[in-house]
């Protein structure tokens, strides 16, 4: 934890990181299994539940620990050192819970219901918004999933892709075009609803352990109250600080790769050398470059998180910085793992070492929102005073 300690500011944060570290050790043992099976391990979910990890971003009155953004990133980065796929997955759940708690998006009745489900029963929730035809919802596409009011219930039909943890979620928050309102809305859908099923489609290069399969809705009926959000008066979305769980995750993967390659370099000694490769100048140079990139990315990320927490009145001005953190962190994380692979050499491609999975998993960060081009456009608009 030599790197982590520089960002731990008090005893509460130290205890949180220690808890995340203990969980990370358990998740690490199943990382290869999850990668091989392209599914989210139920054993990981059980560990998270038994550690009350699924409720840590809830307000205290619901049994949560009301983590600040800074604290949220500390624990998520540490968790990702054990298994990046699990950390990214549960990060979506925790981020959604944090957003619902802070932004008051739902009615009091529906928020109270889901908060108690998470706080008392450690239920797992995630949004299902991406579709084959629309791509990422951040690009503004209208969902093809349709919701039609029939009597006192809505009937939903559609397909959602990239539904992280699809098979183990207790609730899906599904975006759909609501016919009678002619607007996009979000529905809370329990996993045991008739007409809801998961299609095992997740077969990707990296982040295989997220189990981000397709969610299929075939005449799925939900009560009217379960229409929890409606965008009938479109407005520009504000900055979402909780999305920094994404760069935190990929920096956690980069940190794990960094730590493992240092151990590798200290213990690997080819017969052409009288010392381990950790004494070779160009190896030391690469490790120095790795730590420089980690310092830059982590100070940037935690600095912006601290601004978010300390000055809530200025959050509307942080869009550019939040996006820039994601772009910088995920690109640095890729560069770090590339350097790690150069240190390890051809052995790094072997399945019996962890490096090839780091190499694959870290690349997924380039495709998580917000995308590089969108962030650069935002920065350019700000530069020109728009």
URMOTA-V350837 format. One record per run of one state. SS is the DSSP state (hx for helix, st for strand, lp for the rest). FROM is the first residue (numbers start at 1). TO is the last residue. If there is no record, write none. Layout:
# URMOTA-V350837
ss	from	to
SS	FROM	TO
SS	FROM	TO
This chain:
# URMOTA-V350837
ss	from	to
lp	1	3
hx	4	7
lp	8	10
hx	11	28
lp	29	30
hx	31	37
lp	38	41
hx	42	50
lp	51	52
hx	53	55
lp	56	59
hx	60	62
lp	63	68
hx	69	82
lp	83	83
hx	84	103
lp	104	107
hx	108	121
lp	122	124
st	125	128
lp	129	130
st	131	131
lp	132	134
st	135	135
lp	136	136
hx	137	139
lp	140	145
st	146	150
lp	151	152
st	153	163
lp	164	170
st	171	178
hx	179	181
lp	182	182
st	183	190
lp	191	195
st	196	199
lp	200	207
hx	208	210
lp	211	212
st	213	223
hx	224	226
st	227	231
lp	232	240
hx	241	267
lp	268	276
hx	277	279
lp	280	280
hx	281	310
lp	311	311
hx	312	317
lp	318	318
hx	319	349
lp	350	354
hx	355	367
lp	368	371
hx	372	383
lp	384	386
